[in-house]
């Protein structure tokens, strides 16, 4: 079984995106979630994860509303696949009008 973490960085403000709600699902079933900590991280999402397709949903609209910043994206959805038994890390680099992600380590 595999494990999963995430990290969100607000590149406009140059700080971790603390207090953002994130949910993990598989085939429309919510498996877990949480709120990013002061370092913009959630160190464990869900329980041990079997191979398959998953989705992380980041509440970017709520985060930017809290910081009183207008945003074009009310949420960011990242679909990804787990294939091996290992730890997966899915970072999100975020601004109000753009975002990027990659397979972290």
BELTAZI-V643688 format. One record per residue. N is the residue number from 1. RES is the residue in one small letter. OMEGA is omega as a letter, one per 20 degrees, with the letter a starting at -180 (* if undefined). BURIAL is + if it has 9 or more other C-alpha atoms within 8 Angstrom, else -. Layout:
N/RES/OMEGA/BURIAL  N/RES/OMEGA/BURIAL
This chain:
1/x/a/-  2/x/r/+  3/x/a/+  4/x/r/+  5/x/r/+  6/x/a/+  7/x/a/+  8/x/r/+  9/x/r/+  10/x/a/+  11/x/r/+  12/x/r/-  13/x/r/-  14/x/a/-  15/x/r/-  16/x/r/+  17/x/a/+  18/x/r/+  19/x/r/+  20/x/r/+  21/x/r/+  22/x/r/+  23/x/r/+  24/x/r/+  25/x/r/+  26/x/a/+  27/x/r/-  28/x/r/-  29/x/r/-  30/x/a/-  31/x/a/+  32/x/r/+  33/x/r/+  34/x/a/+  35/x/r/+  36/x/a/+  37/x/a/+  38/x/r/+  39/x/r/+  40/x/a/+  41/x/r/+  42/x/a/+  43/x/r/-  44/x/r/+  45/x/a/+  46/x/r/+  47/x/r/-  48/x/a/-  49/x/r/+  50/x/r/-  51/x/r/+  52/x/r/-  53/x/a/+  54/x/r/+  55/x/r/+  56/x/r/+  57/x/a/+  58/x/r/+  59/x/a/+  60/x/r/+  61/x/r/+  62/x/r/+  63/x/a/+  64/x/r/+  65/x/r/+  66/x/r/-  67/x/r/-  68/x/r/-  69/x/r/-  70/x/r/-  71/x/r/+  72/x/a/-  73/x/r/+  74/x/r/+  75/x/r/+  76/x/r/+  77/x/r/-  78/x/r/-  79/x/a/-  80/x/a/-  81/x/r/-  82/x/a/+  83/x/a/-  84/x/r/-  85/x/a/-  86/x/r/-  87/x/r/+  88/x/r/+  89/x/a/+  90/x/r/+  91/x/r/+  92/x/r/+  93/x/a/+  94/x/r/+  95/x/a/+  96/x/a/+  97/x/r/-  98/x/r/-  99/x/r/-  100/x/r/-  101/x/r/-  102/x/r/-  103/x/a/-  104/x/a/-  105/x/*/-
